[in-house]
């Protein structure tokens, strides 16, 4: 993950030199050919020790599917859509636009975790890659009065990094805290243009994360009867609850049950960074992906996974103790964890 402010890396410079070298290998003279070959050899030697932008790193769809199945719990929709979207996108040699995903749901349901998995399967170093860029709204865009400045900086940052690596990944966290209008600065980059000012954005990936938080002060039922605390999380939870009360499995929920109302809800939500955004109006977001609220059984899966990650034996007594310390809603049914799996690590630390 690259810190904001540095647009062109050493790897990009080598790419530029190599590209010029390839262009120079014409039957003009043997001397030029030998010089160009030397530069290309130097480029590949450099890439043995430092990260270089892959021309098109093959997507291991089987490995991605396995990672989603083993590490993501209770999110059949997210796993299915992300696998299909990435596989289709990377199998297309000439995509007409960047892949743009918008992930929605309560905190602790797996959105950040999925963005990490996606980054790792697109670039070997994942979030630590020079070609994966993470923006956090409260850190990078904190002041409402500086929206114009943020828009200009964002355009320059994305243009510079896509110029250096066409397959760059951009992740925007805390979209619920992003000032409306900021994200519209990148609208041209997400549109159906083959090139903009000599730069093609078609192989880039953009991911938006909206980590809504359950409002415990208003109470679950009151939030639905009155004005929702946020459009995304409330709509998703309401649908999941309706299925549960009707005796239907959560796995029966399909994308078509949520995506249309989710996109409209986010578009009309004044507390969303996508409020009345041209990205939605112009249909530039390819998928609105809902993350369902997690049930008691999913929390136990998270605890087991965390124990294995720590190299500890899976003690079912510990698993149960951690899961039972969580709080669940609605008040009467107590079906869904109000923080998903977000506090599993900290609770294990104090046992």
N, C-alpha and C positions, 0 to 999 in steps of 0.2 A: 504494500500500500504506500503510495507516494504522498508526502506532505504537500499541502497546497503551496504554490509559489515557485516550484521548480518544474519548468515545462519540458525541457529537452534534456534527456539523460545521455550518459556516455554511450549507452547501447544504441540510442537513436543516431548519434554521430557516426558510429560504425556502420549502421544501416545506410546512412546517407553516402558514406564513402564507398560502401560495397555496391550500392545502386549505381553510383557514377562509374564505378569500375566496370560493371557489367555493360553499361551503355557504351563504354569506351572500347570494348573488345570487338572491334571491326577490323577488316583486313587492310588497315592503313599502314601499319608497320609492326614488325615483330617486337619492337621495344615497348610499344604501348600495351600489347597483349601480355607481355611478361610482367610489366608493372601492375596491370590490372589484376592479374592472377595472384600477385604477391599481396595486394590489398585484400582480396577475397579470402586468401589463406589466413591472413592476419585477423580478419573478422571472425571466422569460425574458431580460430584459436582463442580469441577473446571470449567467445560465447561459452567456452568450456569452463571459464572461471567466473563469469558474470552473466546475469540474466539478459537475454536478448529477446526481442519480440518475435514469437513464432509466426511464420507466414500464415499458417493455418494448423494449429495443434489439433490433431484428430480428437474427437470426443469419444471417450470410452463409455458408450451408453450403458453397457452391462455394469460397469463399475459404479456409474452414477445411480442406476436403479438399485443396486445393492446398498449403497450408502444411504439412500433415502429410506429403504425398507428397514435397515438396521438401526438408524439413528434418529429417524423422525417418527413420532408416535401420534396416532389418532388423526392424521392428516392425509386421508386417502385422496382428496381432491388436489391438494397442493402437490403431492408426490406424482400423481398421474399427469397433471397439466405441465409441471415443470419438466418432467422427463420428455414428454412429447414435444414441447415447445423448443427445448434446447437441441434435441436430436434433429428435428426438422430444420431448425435454423442453421446448425453447423453442417448439415448435409447439403445445404444450398450454397453453391460456389459464388453465386452473385445475388445475394439478398437485396430486395428493393428498398429496404429500410432497416434500421437497427432493431434488435429485439428489445421490447420494452415491457417490463412486468411490474405490476403494482400489487404488493402483498398487504393484506388487511386482516386484522384480528386482534384479540386481546393480548396483553403483554404475557410473555412466557409460553406462547403457543408454538414457537419455532421459526418465526420469520427471519430473525437475525442468523439463526443456525442454518437455515436453508441458503441464505445469501452466502454464507461461508462455504457451504458444500458446493454451490455453483461456482464460486471463485476458484476453489481448489481443482475443479474439473475443467476449468477453462484455462487456468494458468497454474503451473506446477507449484508455485510458492503461495498460492491462495491470496489471502488478505495481505500477506507480506510482499506480494509481487509489486514491481515497479509499474505494472500495467493494470492494477486494480486500485481504484480510487474511492475512498469512503468519505462522504460528507455527512456531518452531523449538524442538524439545523441550529441547535442552541450554541454550538461551538463556532461554526463557520458563517452563519447568517443570523446573528443575535439581534441586530438593531433594525427596527422597522423603518426608521428614517433613512437608512442606507440601502434601500432596495435597489435603486438604480446602480449603485456601485457594485453590489453583489451580482447583479445581472451581467454587468460588463466583465467582471472578474471570472464569472462562471463560463461565459462564452469563450473567453481567451484560454482558460484552463482546458476546457474540453477540446477546443480546436487544436491547441498545441499538442495535447497528449494523443489524440487520434491521429494527428500527422506523424507522430513518432511511432505509434503502434495502432494499426487499424482495428485490432481485436481487443481494444481496451474495454474494461468493465468499470461502470460508474454506479456506485450504490449511494442512495440518499436515505439516510435514517432520520427518524422523527419527522416524517412528513406532516404529522398532525401539529407540529410546532413551527413549520416553515411559513413565513409570511406570504400570503397569497400574492401571486405575481412574479415571485422570484423564479420559480421553475419554468415559467413561460419563456424565459430567456433562451432556453435550449430547444424550443419548439422547432425551429428550422432544421436542427440536427436530427430530429426524430421523424421528419417528414419524408415523403417519397421523392427524394432528389438523388440523382446518380452521383452528383458532386456539388459542393458549395465552395466557391473560391479555390478550386483545385483539390479539395479534400473530400474523400468519400467516407461516409459514416456508416455505411451499410453493414459492416461486420462488427460494430460495437454493440455492447449490451448495457442497458440501463435498467436498474432495479430500484423501485420506490418502496420504502417500508413505512407502514402506518401503525405504530404500536399503541392502539387505544387502550385506555385503562378503565376498568369497571368502576363506576361511580357508586361507592358504598353509602354515600350520604343520602342519595335520593332513593336507594333501594331498587331492586331489580324490576318489580312490577310498575312502580311509579315512573321509572325511566321510559318504559314503553307506553304507558298511558299518557304521559305528558310529552314534553319535548326531549328527544334523545340527547344524551350527553355527547354522543358522536354517532355519525351515520353508519360507518363501517362495522364496528364491533357489535353495535346493537342489532343491526339487521342480520348479521351472521348468527348471533346467539338466539335471536328470536326464531329464526328458521330451524336451528338445531333443536330448540325446545319444543317447537310445534311437532317435529318428527318424533321426539321422545314421548310426548304426551299422547300421540296417536299410535304408539306402540310400534313405530317403524325404526329400523336400524339407521344409525348415522351414516353408514356406508351407502345407504340408498339416496342420500343427498347428492344431487348432480350439480355440475357447474351452472347449468341453465336455471337452476332454482335460485341462484344467488347473484350471478354476475350482472344481469341487467339492472336489478334494483341496487346493487352495490355501486355501480358506476354512476347512476343517477344520484344516489344518496351522497356519495363523496363530492360530486360536482356541486350539489346544493348545500354542502356543509361549510359554514363560514369558518369553522375551526380546523379546516383542512388546507394544506398547502396546494391542493388541487381544486380549491373552490373556484368555480366558473373558469376553469383552466382551458385554454385552447388545445391542450393535449387531449382532453376528453372530447371537447367539441369537435375536433378534427379527427377523432377516432385513431389517435396515434399511439395509444396504450394497447398493446396486443392482447394482454390478458389481465383481468382483475381476479386475483387469486385469493379466495377466502381461507382463513385458518380457523378451524372450528374450536370452540372452547373445549378444554380437556377434562375428562372425567377422572374419577378416583383410580380406575384401572390404568389409565395413561400416566398418572402421576407415579404410580408404583413402577411402571416401565422406566420412567426417567430416573428414579432412584437406583434401580438395578444397573442401568447404563452408566450412571455416575460412579457407582461402586466399582464396576469393571474398569472404568477409565482410570481409577485411582490404584488399580492393581489389588483391590481388596476382594475378599470372598463375599459373595452375595448372601447376606444373612436376612432371611425373610422377616424375622422379628424387627430388624432395623428398618427394612423396607416399609413394613406396616406402620411403625412408629412415626416415621417421617411423613408418610401419606396422611395419617390421621391428625397430624399437627396442622395441616393445611385447612383453610376455611373454604367452604363451598356455598354456592348459590344456585337457584333462588332460596329464599329463607325456608320455605316449607319442604321442597324436594331435595335440596342440597345435592345437586347433580354435578355442577361444574366448579373447578378450582378457580378462585377469583384471581389468582396470580399464575395460573398455568403451572409450569415447572420452574418458574424463574427463581424461586428461593430454595430449591432442592439442595444446591451446593452449600449454601450458608447454614442450612439446617443440619446437614451431615457434619459440618465442621464442629458443631457444638455438642454432638452426641458423645 
